[in-house]
Amino acid sequence: MGKRMKQQEKVVEKEVRKILVDEATLESIEKEVPKMKVITPSEVSDKYGVRVSVAKSILKRLEEKGLIKLVSSDRRLKVWTGARAEAAAG
């Protein structure tokens, strides 16, 4: 029989995401997120480099302020839309 080839191991680098959000980042989130058409915690997490749990709490706070509106809710995923984007589309 032939020799077996060693499979190359894939090296995956973990991205370190912030747990605490500074004021500058929070202000930019409050300005930019309501302009988005579709808002999910994973999008906010990827865009601003925060953890998904932190993104969820920020989105809940923005919803309470009336800047974003909950469109669809599931036990795993919640989808919001920006109040400004909704007004522009409607």
Summary of the structure (lengths in Angstrom):
residues: 90
radius of gyration: 18.7
end to end distance: 68.7
largest distance: 68.9
contacts: 205
relative contact order: 0.17
helix: 47%
strand: 16%
